[in-house]
Amino acid sequence: MRILVVEDDAILLDGLQVGLNLSGFTVEIAACYADAETALRAGEFDAIVLDQMLPDGSGLDLLGSLRQRGNTVPVLLLTARDTVVDRITGLDAGADDYLGKPFDLDEVVARLRALIRRAAGRATETIAWRDIVIEPASMTVRKSGDQVRLSRREFSILKVLMDRPGQILSKRQLEEKLYGWQEDVESNTVEVHIHHLRAKLGNHVIETVRGIGYRLYEDAS
């Protein structure tokens, strides 16, 4: 789950980045309007945590620009302005949820998971495919009832594929879910994670579609 956090308070930004990473998210950060625009044009995100007041512009203006471009990514608006009028203004501007400062990190995590779940059309947090069940909140994976231990990035790849059963995802698409747009990625990183997932879950879970990418196996073998 790739998240963009837009916040100009350096201490709060660092805390959100560390906390969300520990909760299984891949986190991009932006400290101003301009950096946020650059990040949004460089890649796709599963959700955005957006501060309303930025040093070079308004978070609401950024949100409005995003919606005018037809981008429907879920947005959680964070702000010290927490009156009823402020909340209504933020939601009417296109935010999907609203949280006043100060806030609890666990609540931010829970709200993000709910936004992403609704955007994917799921009523519950649990995701199941054949005999594999994953719980994003606890990063737990079970196969035929037995728990399987995965690294954070192995878990992320499996979740992305299970969110889109039958859909082929390119190596680049998977890399975008795993790494930030400013991170250097080794050329065989995705292949290594796929290899580990097959070793832990079985060879007939993830299929390589030569020259295109990866998907969950469509046949029942």
Backbone as CSV, one residue per row, in Angstrom:
resi,resn,N_x,N_y,N_z,CA_x,CA_y,CA_z,C_x,C_y,C_z
1,MET,0.856,-1.186,0.000,0.000,0.000,0.000,0.893,1.237,0.000
2,ARG,0.842,1.986,-1.066,1.738,3.132,-1.250,1.010,4.422,-0.877
3,ILE,1.571,5.130,0.103,0.930,6.309,0.663,1.796,7.536,0.422
4,LEU,1.162,8.655,0.066,1.847,9.936,0.011,1.424,10.755,1.224
5,VAL,2.401,11.199,2.016,2.127,12.052,3.172,2.627,13.451,2.842
6,VAL,1.725,14.428,2.873,2.061,15.823,2.582,1.892,16.618,3.871
7,GLU,3.006,17.044,4.446,2.994,17.700,5.760,4.257,18.555,5.889
8,ASP,4.107,19.810,6.331,5.272,20.702,6.403,5.964,20.683,7.771
9,ASP,5.347,20.106,8.790,5.982,19.980,10.098,6.954,18.799,10.052
10,ALA,8.270,19.087,10.132,9.287,18.054,9.933,9.179,16.934,10.960
11,ILE,8.913,17.271,12.220,8.813,16.247,13.268,7.591,15.362,13.032
12,LEU,6.464,15.976,12.714,5.246,15.217,12.455,5.398,14.369,11.189
13,LEU,6.032,14.927,10.172,6.240,14.198,8.926,7.098,12.961,9.158
14,ASP,8.178,13.132,9.931,9.049,12.006,10.225,8.311,10.935,11.025
15,GLY,7.512,11.362,12.000,6.758,10.410,12.803,5.754,9.621,11.980
16,LEU,5.070,10.311,11.067,4.119,9.622,10.194,4.826,8.641,9.274
17,GLN,5.955,9.052,8.725,6.686,8.166,7.817,7.135,6.897,8.529
18,VAL,7.736,7.054,9.706,8.216,5.894,10.453,7.051,5.015,10.894
19,GLY,6.017,5.638,11.455,4.883,4.864,11.956,4.138,4.122,10.868
20,LEU,3.913,4.765,9.737,3.204,4.107,8.644,4.050,3.007,8.007
21,ASN,5.370,3.223,7.937,6.250,2.162,7.443,6.154,0.923,8.322
22,LEU,6.163,1.138,9.638,6.077,0.017,10.574,4.735,-0.702,10.467
23,SER,3.710,0.002,9.969,2.379,-0.596,9.808,2.190,-1.245,8.446
24,GLY,3.271,-1.316,7.662,3.217,-2.048,6.404,3.007,-1.209,5.166
25,PHE,2.970,0.115,5.309,2.789,0.985,4.148,4.149,1.361,3.543
26,THR,4.160,1.574,2.241,5.293,2.201,1.580,4.987,3.689,1.516
27,VAL,5.841,4.497,2.129,5.507,5.900,2.359,6.395,6.838,1.546
28,GLU,5.762,7.731,0.796,6.428,8.865,0.151,6.118,10.102,0.973
29,ILE,7.050,11.041,1.035,6.794,12.255,1.799,6.994,13.488,0.933
30,ALA,6.246,14.533,1.254,6.380,15.830,0.597,6.112,16.895,1.649
31,ALA,6.990,17.900,1.716,6.872,18.933,2.746,6.205,20.200,2.235
32,CYS,5.827,20.220,0.957,5.202,21.422,0.408,4.333,21.052,-0.794
33,TYR,3.579,22.016,-1.258,2.670,21.837,-2.402,3.448,21.380,-3.639
34,ALA,4.565,22.055,-3.942,5.323,21.748,-5.157,5.858,20.325,-5.148
35,ASP,6.409,19.899,-4.001,6.930,18.532,-3.915,5.811,17.509,-4.038
36,ALA,4.652,17.820,-3.488,3.510,16.911,-3.591,3.078,16.748,-5.047
37,GLU,3.012,17.850,-5.779,2.652,17.789,-7.200,3.651,16.930,-7.973
38,THR,4.949,17.103,-7.666,5.978,16.303,-8.339,5.781,14.821,-8.073
39,ALA,5.536,14.483,-6.803,5.331,13.080,-6.442,4.089,12.503,-7.107
40,LEU,3.009,13.283,-7.160,1.753,12.802,-7.737,1.871,12.585,-9.241
41,ARG,2.697,13.375,-9.893,2.869,13.208,-11.336,3.873,12.105,-11.658
42,ALA,4.661,11.695,-10.651,5.687,10.675,-10.875,5.165,9.253,-10.690
43,GLY,4.057,9.091,-9.975,3.564,7.741,-9.734,2.174,7.728,-9.135
44,GLU,1.656,6.518,-8.912,0.319,6.346,-8.359,0.400,5.966,-6.880
45,PHE,-0.636,6.357,-6.141,-0.693,6.077,-4.710,-2.031,5.430,-4.364
46,ASP,-2.010,4.648,-3.269,-3.247,4.025,-2.793,-4.049,4.978,-1.918
47,ALA,-3.368,5.961,-1.326,-4.041,6.965,-0.506,-3.084,8.122,-0.249
48,ILE,-3.651,9.264,0.148,-2.860,10.449,0.471,-3.259,10.953,1.847
49,VAL,-2.268,11.276,2.669,-2.490,11.988,3.930,-2.071,13.422,3.666
50,LEU,-3.003,14.352,3.769,-2.774,15.718,3.290,-3.013,16.752,4.386
51,ASP,-1.975,17.545,4.670,-2.111,18.672,5.590,-2.825,19.805,4.858
52,GLN,-3.712,20.487,5.556,-4.493,21.535,4.903,-3.668,22.800,4.662
53,MET,-2.722,23.091,5.560,-1.946,24.334,5.449,-0.504,24.012,5.097
54,LEU,-0.071,24.410,3.891,1.278,24.160,3.411,1.997,25.488,3.210
55,PRO,3.330,25.483,3.258,4.062,26.754,3.185,3.946,27.476,1.851
56,ASP,3.673,26.749,0.773,3.608,27.376,-0.550,2.241,27.223,-1.204
57,GLY,1.223,26.962,-0.405,-0.111,26.824,-0.972,-1.055,26.122,-0.015
58,SER,-2.269,25.943,-0.461,-3.293,25.299,0.359,-3.446,23.834,-0.014
59,GLY,-3.554,22.994,1.012,-3.826,21.586,0.750,-5.155,21.394,0.051
60,LEU,-6.117,22.280,0.327,-7.409,22.188,-0.346,-7.280,22.507,-1.835
61,ASP,-6.378,23.436,-2.177,-6.147,23.729,-3.591,-5.512,22.529,-4.294
62,LEU,-4.570,21.887,-3.603,-3.952,20.679,-4.160,-4.998,19.596,-4.358
63,LEU,-5.869,19.437,-3.378,-6.948,18.453,-3.467,-7.882,18.777,-4.624
64,GLY,-8.245,20.054,-4.768,-9.118,20.441,-5.868,-8.495,20.177,-7.218
65,SER,-7.202,20.473,-7.354,-6.499,20.209,-8.612,-6.474,18.724,-8.924
66,LEU,-6.272,17.928,-7.888,-6.243,16.475,-8.046,-7.582,15.963,-8.570
67,ARG,-8.670,16.430,-7.963,-9.992,15.967,-8.375,-10.360,16.476,-9.776
68,GLN,-9.938,17.685,-10.115,-10.206,18.219,-11.457,-9.527,17.390,-12.541
69,ARG,-8.399,16.766,-12.195,-7.692,15.902,-13.153,-8.308,14.515,-13.218
70,GLY,-9.350,14.280,-12.430,-10.023,12.991,-12.445,-9.373,11.944,-11.563
71,ASN,-8.456,12.369,-10.702,-7.778,11.445,-9.799,-8.677,11.177,-8.601
72,THR,-9.037,9.913,-8.386,-9.975,9.536,-7.326,-9.284,8.891,-6.122
73,VAL,-7.978,9.035,-6.021,-7.248,8.432,-4.903,-7.850,8.899,-3.581
74,PRO,-8.042,7.998,-2.611,-8.590,8.406,-1.313,-7.670,9.401,-0.599
75,VAL,-8.254,10.434,-0.009,-7.486,11.473,0.675,-7.976,11.623,2.110
76,LEU,-7.034,11.501,3.054,-7.303,11.769,4.467,-6.714,13.136,4.783
77,LEU,-7.575,14.076,5.112,-7.151,15.446,5.371,-6.801,15.614,6.852
78,LEU,-5.591,16.127,7.107,-5.153,16.420,8.469,-5.070,17.924,8.651
79,THR,-5.597,18.434,9.749,-5.531,19.872,9.955,-5.767,20.241,11.407
80,ALA,-5.183,21.364,11.811,-5.430,21.910,13.141,-6.773,22.626,13.188
81,ARG,-7.334,22.935,12.023,-8.643,23.572,11.949,-9.712,22.485,12.012
82,ASP,-10.370,22.385,13.141,-11.240,21.226,13.369,-12.656,21.624,13.756
83,THR,-13.123,22.762,13.268,-14.511,23.128,13.505,-15.405,22.383,12.524
84,VAL,-16.701,22.392,12.777,-17.641,21.730,11.871,-17.549,22.334,10.470
85,VAL,-17.443,23.661,10.397,-17.352,24.333,9.099,-16.101,23.890,8.351
86,ASP,-14.971,23.775,9.073,-13.727,23.330,8.439,-13.860,21.911,7.904
87,ARG,-14.489,21.044,8.680,-14.648,19.660,8.232,-15.535,19.590,7.004
88,ILE,-16.614,20.348,7.012,-17.515,20.366,5.855,-16.787,20.881,4.617
89,THR,-16.003,21.954,4.791,-15.253,22.526,3.670,-14.280,21.513,3.079
90,GLY,-13.564,20.808,3.959,-12.608,19.805,3.486,-13.271,18.654,2.759
91,LEU,-14.361,18.160,3.296,-15.067,17.045,2.660,-15.697,17.476,1.340
92,ASP,-16.272,18.674,1.303,-16.857,19.173,0.062,-15.804,19.438,-1.009
93,ALA,-14.567,19.693,-0.575,-13.483,19.931,-1.531,-12.992,18.642,-2.176
94,GLY,-13.430,17.492,-1.645,-13.055,16.221,-2.254,-12.330,15.262,-1.346
95,ALA,-12.132,15.647,-0.069,-11.504,14.726,0.874,-12.449,13.567,1.182
96,ASP,-11.879,12.410,1.451,-12.681,11.228,1.780,-12.844,11.059,3.288
97,ASP,-11.924,11.647,4.049,-12.009,11.567,5.497,-11.239,12.751,6.069
98,TYR,-11.449,13.014,7.343,-10.938,14.233,7.964,-10.510,13.895,9.382
99,LEU,-9.309,14.346,9.772,-8.822,14.075,11.113,-8.126,15.321,11.648
100,GLY,-8.570,15.786,12.817,-7.992,16.974,13.415,-6.716,16.678,14.180
101,LYS,-5.849,17.681,14.250,-4.630,17.577,15.042,-4.913,18.080,16.458
102,PRO,-4.290,17.473,17.472,-3.401,16.301,17.425,-4.207,15.025,17.191
103,PHE,-3.537,13.996,16.710,-4.222,12.739,16.399,-3.391,11.568,16.896
104,ASP,-4.016,10.406,16.933,-3.341,9.173,17.328,-2.913,8.435,16.061
105,LEU,-1.663,8.002,16.002,-1.151,7.325,14.809,-1.960,6.078,14.470
106,ASP,-2.374,5.336,15.483,-3.162,4.121,15.238,-4.470,4.458,14.525
107,GLU,-5.048,5.617,14.862,-6.279,6.020,14.193,-6.008,6.393,12.745
108,VAL,-4.885,7.056,12.474,-4.511,7.359,11.086,-4.390,6.068,10.288
109,VAL,-3.701,5.081,10.847,-3.517,3.790,10.175,-4.865,3.131,9.899
110,ALA,-5.742,3.113,10.898,-7.058,2.479,10.741,-7.893,3.196,9.679
111,ARG,-7.862,4.520,9.689,-8.631,5.274,8.699,-8.091,5.054,7.289
112,LEU,-6.771,4.984,7.144,-6.185,4.721,5.827,-6.589,3.340,5.316
113,ARG,-6.547,2.355,6.191,-6.938,1.004,5.767,-8.413,0.981,5.344
114,ALA,-9.248,1.702,6.078,-10.664,1.749,5.722,-10.867,2.431,4.370
115,LEU,-10.153,3.528,4.133,-10.275,4.240,2.852,-9.829,3.356,1.696
116,ILE,-8.696,2.677,1.872,-8.172,1.817,0.809,-9.098,0.629,0.579
117,ARG,-9.636,0.088,1.661,-10.556,-1.041,1.542,-11.806,-0.642,0.762
118,ARG,-12.375,0.508,1.085,-13.578,0.958,0.383,-13.282,1.258,-1.085
119,ALA,-12.105,1.836,-1.347,-11.736,2.143,-2.726,-11.602,0.871,-3.557
120,ALA,-11.214,-0.222,-2.903,-11.079,-1.506,-3.590,-12.399,-2.271,-3.658
121,GLY,-13.446,-1.715,-3.029,-14.761,-2.346,-3.080,-14.927,-3.509,-2.122
122,ARG,-14.106,-3.554,-1.064,-14.204,-4.636,-0.089,-14.947,-4.174,1.149
123,ALA,-15.792,-5.050,1.679,-16.554,-4.711,2.882,-15.774,-5.022,4.150
124,THR,-14.812,-5.942,4.058,-14.027,-6.332,5.228,-12.545,-6.192,4.918
125,GLU,-11.749,-6.196,5.969,-10.305,-6.047,5.823,-9.660,-7.310,5.268
126,THR,-10.216,-8.473,5.579,-9.635,-9.745,5.162,-9.705,-9.915,3.648
127,ILE,-8.611,-10.405,3.072,-8.565,-10.691,1.632,-8.256,-12.177,1.464
128,ALA,-9.041,-12.875,0.665,-8.852,-14.313,0.489,-8.768,-14.664,-0.988
129,TRP,-7.913,-15.633,-1.294,-7.784,-16.189,-2.653,-7.430,-17.650,-2.498
130,ARG,-8.340,-18.522,-2.969,-8.177,-19.956,-2.753,-7.957,-20.234,-1.261
131,ASP,-6.827,-20.886,-0.907,-6.609,-21.234,0.498,-5.681,-20.253,1.204
132,ILE,-5.452,-19.092,0.570,-4.588,-18.075,1.170,-5.455,-16.934,1.686
133,VAL,-5.236,-16.555,2.932,-5.983,-15.461,3.561,-4.984,-14.486,4.167
134,ILE,-5.167,-13.189,3.880,-4.283,-12.198,4.479,-5.108,-11.183,5.269
135,GLU,-4.498,-10.709,6.361,-5.088,-9.687,7.228,-4.154,-8.478,7.201
136,PRO,-4.467,-7.455,6.390,-3.566,-6.304,6.278,-3.274,-5.605,7.600
137,ALA,-4.245,-5.541,8.508,-4.032,-4.818,9.761,-2.900,-5.428,10.586
138,SER,-2.804,-6.741,10.595,-1.767,-7.420,11.372,-0.653,-7.969,10.492
139,MET,-0.758,-7.761,9.176,0.197,-8.292,8.205,0.361,-9.809,8.381
140,THR,-0.771,-10.476,8.616,-0.781,-11.922,8.817,-1.189,-12.634,7.538
141,VAL,-0.501,-13.721,7.233,-0.817,-14.543,6.059,-1.022,-15.978,6.514
142,ARG,-2.113,-16.590,6.057,-2.353,-17.994,6.346,-2.624,-18.750,5.052
143,LYS,-2.057,-19.930,4.955,-2.306,-20.823,3.817,-2.814,-22.139,4.373
144,SER,-4.022,-22.502,3.968,-4.678,-23.702,4.490,-4.729,-23.677,6.014
145,GLY,-4.887,-22.488,6.576,-5.015,-22.342,8.020,-3.711,-22.169,8.765
146,ASP,-2.589,-22.436,8.114,-1.286,-22.322,8.768,-0.666,-20.959,8.482
147,GLN,-0.116,-20.334,9.499,0.490,-19.019,9.315,1.793,-19.125,8.543
148,VAL,1.988,-18.178,7.626,3.202,-18.105,6.815,3.852,-16.758,7.089
149,ARG,5.118,-16.781,7.452,5.816,-15.535,7.768,6.429,-14.931,6.507
150,LEU,6.044,-13.687,6.223,6.561,-12.971,5.069,7.229,-11.682,5.513
151,SER,8.204,-11.246,4.718,8.776,-9.924,4.965,7.746,-8.870,4.565
152,ARG,8.003,-7.619,4.961,7.055,-6.549,4.645,6.867,-6.409,3.134
153,ARG,7.932,-6.497,2.369,7.815,-6.322,0.923,7.230,-7.558,0.242
154,GLU,7.507,-8.736,0.769,6.838,-9.937,0.252,5.334,-9.825,0.481
155,PHE,4.969,-9.384,1.679,3.554,-9.199,1.992,2.922,-8.184,1.036
156,SER,3.622,-7.092,0.761,3.082,-6.045,-0.111,2.822,-6.570,-1.514
157,ILE,3.757,-7.347,-2.056,3.560,-7.915,-3.394,2.356,-8.852,-3.399
158,LEU,2.264,-9.719,-2.402,1.144,-10.659,-2.341,-0.176,-9.910,-2.246
159,LYS,-0.229,-8.868,-1.419,-1.473,-8.111,-1.267,-1.875,-7.432,-2.571
160,VAL,-0.916,-6.822,-3.253,-1.219,-6.163,-4.527,-1.809,-7.163,-5.521
161,LEU,-1.222,-8.336,-5.607,-1.712,-9.354,-6.540,-3.088,-9.879,-6.108
162,MET,-3.302,-10.055,-4.805,-4.586,-10.553,-4.328,-5.679,-9.502,-4.431
163,ASP,-5.291,-8.228,-4.409,-6.271,-7.168,-4.639,-6.781,-7.178,-6.075
164,ARG,-5.976,-7.748,-6.985,-6.307,-7.723,-8.417,-6.188,-9.122,-9.016
165,PRO,-6.966,-10.086,-8.539,-6.836,-11.464,-9.038,-7.082,-11.542,-10.535
166,GLY,-6.166,-12.188,-11.240,-6.299,-12.331,-12.687,-5.653,-11.210,-13.473
167,GLN,-5.390,-10.077,-12.823,-4.780,-8.943,-13.529,-3.270,-9.096,-13.552
168,ILE,-2.672,-8.826,-14.731,-1.220,-8.883,-14.858,-0.632,-7.544,-14.439
169,LEU,0.310,-7.595,-13.503,0.991,-6.397,-13.049,2.447,-6.448,-13.492
170,SER,2.905,-5.371,-14.082,4.272,-5.328,-14.572,5.254,-5.212,-13.415
171,LYS,6.511,-5.496,-13.708,7.568,-5.335,-12.714,7.604,-3.892,-12.220
172,ARG,7.430,-2.944,-13.128,7.457,-1.534,-12.742,6.299,-1.197,-11.792
173,GLN,5.115,-1.737,-12.059,3.974,-1.481,-11.178,4.228,-2.017,-9.775
174,LEU,4.836,-3.197,-9.693,5.134,-3.770,-8.381,6.214,-2.954,-7.674
175,GLU,7.214,-2.507,-8.406,8.262,-1.683,-7.817,7.688,-0.393,-7.232
176,GLU,6.726,0.190,-7.925,6.120,1.434,-7.436,5.395,1.226,-6.116
177,LYS,4.860,0.008,-5.911,4.173,-0.280,-4.650,5.165,-0.530,-3.511
178,LEU,6.389,-0.925,-3.868,7.362,-1.318,-2.859,8.332,-0.217,-2.463
179,TYR,8.604,0.688,-3.390,9.684,1.635,-3.164,9.240,3.060,-3.467
180,GLY,9.913,3.998,-2.829,9.653,5.398,-3.089,10.223,5.832,-4.427
181,TRP,9.695,6.932,-4.952,10.116,7.387,-6.271,11.546,7.926,-6.269
182,GLN,12.120,8.179,-5.081,13.497,8.647,-5.006,14.467,7.540,-4.577
183,GLU,13.961,6.336,-4.378,14.813,5.227,-3.957,15.418,4.523,-5.160
184,ASP,16.668,4.072,-4.997,17.301,3.249,-6.024,16.856,1.804,-5.818
185,VAL,16.466,1.149,-6.897,15.970,-0.220,-6.829,16.855,-1.111,-7.688
186,GLU,17.342,-2.191,-7.104,18.148,-3.128,-7.878,17.281,-3.806,-8.928
187,SER,17.890,-4.142,-10.057,17.128,-4.621,-11.219,16.386,-5.918,-10.959
188,ASN,16.885,-6.771,-10.049,16.257,-8.083,-9.839,15.484,-8.170,-8.531
189,THR,15.202,-7.027,-7.910,14.573,-7.041,-6.589,13.215,-7.725,-6.599
190,VAL,12.342,-7.375,-7.544,11.010,-7.979,-7.603,11.117,-9.475,-7.828
191,GLU,12.002,-9.902,-8.735,12.172,-11.326,-8.996,12.575,-12.089,-7.735
192,VAL,13.432,-11.485,-6.905,13.868,-12.131,-5.665,12.690,-12.305,-4.715
193,HIS,11.864,-11.256,-4.568,10.693,-11.363,-3.694,9.700,-12.408,-4.212
194,ILE,9.488,-12.443,-5.524,8.590,-13.448,-6.109,9.121,-14.849,-5.833
195,HIS,10.424,-15.032,-5.984,11.050,-16.342,-5.705,10.789,-16.765,-4.259
196,HIS,10.949,-15.829,-3.318,10.715,-16.152,-1.910,9.242,-16.481,-1.644
197,LEU,8.337,-15.758,-2.289,6.915,-16.038,-2.115,6.565,-17.432,-2.631
198,ARG,7.122,-17.807,-3.768,6.855,-19.156,-4.303,7.408,-20.233,-3.371
199,ALA,8.573,-19.971,-2.786,9.161,-20.946,-1.866,8.288,-21.130,-0.627
200,LYS,7.631,-20.060,-0.181,6.837,-20.112,1.038,5.385,-20.528,0.798
201,LEU,4.838,-20.184,-0.384,3.411,-20.413,-0.643,3.144,-21.491,-1.689
202,GLY,4.160,-21.879,-2.441,3.974,-22.877,-3.492,4.165,-22.275,-4.871
203,ASN,4.583,-23.104,-5.815,4.888,-22.629,-7.168,3.652,-22.250,-7.974
204,HIS,2.484,-22.732,-7.555,1.273,-22.465,-8.335,0.427,-21.361,-7.688
205,VAL,1.087,-20.348,-7.183,0.403,-19.182,-6.638,0.610,-17.977,-7.549
206,ILE,1.856,-17.701,-7.886,2.178,-16.533,-8.721,2.720,-17.011,-10.072
207,GLU,2.097,-16.548,-11.118,2.480,-16.920,-12.486,3.277,-15.792,-13.136
208,THR,4.360,-16.156,-13.809,5.103,-15.196,-14.618,4.529,-15.195,-16.028
209,VAL,4.064,-14.051,-16.485,3.587,-13.902,-17.852,4.747,-13.282,-18.626
210,ARG,5.420,-14.085,-19.384,6.691,-13.692,-19.976,6.582,-12.394,-20.775
211,GLY,7.477,-11.475,-20.457,7.534,-10.216,-21.176,6.514,-9.188,-20.730
212,ILE,5.632,-9.577,-19.783,4.583,-8.643,-19.346,4.658,-8.378,-17.851
213,GLY,4.600,-9.454,-17.051,4.627,-9.240,-15.612,4.191,-10.465,-14.835
214,TYR,3.432,-10.244,-13.761,3.040,-11.315,-12.848,1.554,-11.216,-12.518
215,ARG,0.972,-12.381,-12.190,-0.417,-12.424,-11.726,-0.617,-13.695,-10.909
216,LEU,-1.725,-13.758,-10.193,-2.093,-15.002,-9.543,-2.503,-16.005,-10.603
217,TYR,-2.152,-17.262,-10.395,-2.519,-18.303,-11.359,-4.016,-18.354,-11.562
218,GLU,-4.429,-18.459,-12.805,-5.858,-18.513,-13.112,-6.395,-19.930,-13.088
219,ASP,-5.543,-20.928,-13.362,-6.038,-22.306,-13.368,-6.054,-22.824,-11.945
220,ALA,-6.545,-24.014,-11.778,-6.729,-24.586,-10.441,-5.629,-25.554,-10.053
221,SER,-4.538,-25.573,-10.804,-3.484,-26.529,-10.513,-2.662,-26.113,-9.306
